[in-house]
Amino acid sequence: MRSPKELTRAEIVRAAIHFRWTRKGAKWTVIVGERELPARPLVLEAAGVPPNDPINSHQAVEILRRLGFETRYAKDQGEMEIEEKEEPSEKESGSILEMVSAVTREVPEHEWERVPADLSRNVDHYLYGSKRTDQ
């Protein structure tokens, strides 16, 4: 048994030829030839180590990337895809005061009434329960 960190590209390719994986849901996969295979199990198979080897998926992916393989990460089905927005330019975003004002305008008036009048003076009391400062 070798350390997975000592594997060569040829050993990964050789292991991939006969590799069979029936489980679903591997988050990290690797492309070897025409096949997409689970990254960690393939690395463990190529190294000849048992499945309970301490190498984790991220280490396996790093080994595969170092050897020149394409790796992929598959999101969970339940995860929401977050759309990336372009950052507004400095001219579009305005000053920090304008940004804060825009956000505070969205807060309903009845919510502002719930903010304690001494919040700025006693913020530690409201956040952490420390003694109030009465001045």
N, C-alpha and C positions, 0 to 999 in steps of 0.2 A: 504494500500500500504506500502510495506517495502522497505528499502534501498536495492538495488541489492548487496551491499557489505555484507549484513547479510544472504544471501541465504545459504541453505545447499545443500549437494549433492542430497538428496532425493527430494527436491523441483525442482531441475533442471531435474532430471529423470522424475518426475511426469509431468512437463511442456512439456518435449520432447515427451511423449507418444501421446499427442493430438496436438502437434505443426504442423502447416501447413505453408509452405513458398513457394510462387509461383515465386518470383522474382529470377533472376539469377545474378551472379556476386558478391556474398559475398566473400570478400577477406579472412576474418578470419572465420574458421569453427571449429566445435567441434564434436567429435565422442561420441555419446550417444547410447549405445547398438550397433545395426547394422546400425544406421543412421548417416549421416554427415549433420549437421545443421548449419545455420549461427549463429555465436557466440553471437553477440550483441542482435539481436532480441530475441533469446532464453532466454538470461539473463533478458531482459526487461519483457518478457512474464511471466517468473517464478516469478519475483518480483511483477507483477501486475501493472507496471508503464506504462505510455503512451510512444509511440515511440519517442517523442521529449524530453525524459529524458536526462539530460546532460551527462550521462555516455557515454564514447566513446568506440570504439572497443577494444582498447588496455587495458582499464580497465576491460572490460567484459572478455577478454581472460585471464587476470591475475586472476580474480575471478574463472574462470573455471579451470585454472591450479592449483590454491590453493586447489580446491575441488577434484583434482586428475583426471581431464578429459584430454584426448589427444586433443590438438588443432593443427590446420594446417593453413598455410598461402598460398593462391593461388595467383600466379603471374598474372599480367595483360597479356592478349594475346599479346599485343604490346611490352612488355618488352623483351629485349634480355637476354638470359641466359649467364652469364659470367662464363667461365671455370676457375676453380681455378687451379693455377699452384703451384707446390711445389717450395718453396724458395730454390734458389741455396745455396749450402754450401759456407762457407767463402773461401774455397780453389777454388771453381768454379767461384765465382764472382770476385775475385781479389780485388785490391785496389779501392778506390773511384776514383782515377785518371784514372785507366784503364776503369772503368765504364763510366765516363764522356767522355773519349776519344772515346769509342765505340759509344756513342750516338752522339757526334759531327761529327763523320765520316759519319753519315747518312744524315746530312744536306747538301743539294746541295751548290756548290760553289757560285752560283749567289745569294743565300740567305745571305751568309756571307758578301757579298759586300754591302748589305743594312744596315748592323749594323753600326751605327755612330762611328767614330773613338774616340769620347770623351764620349762614353757610361758609362764607369766606373766612370768618374769624374762627369758626369751630369745625373746620373740615375734618380734622383728626377725630373729633368726637363722632361725627356722622359716619366716617369711614371705618374707624377702628374701635370706637367705644371709649376713647380716653376721656379724661375730665374736660368739661367745658371751660372755655376761657370767657369770663364775664368782665368786659371792660366798658 
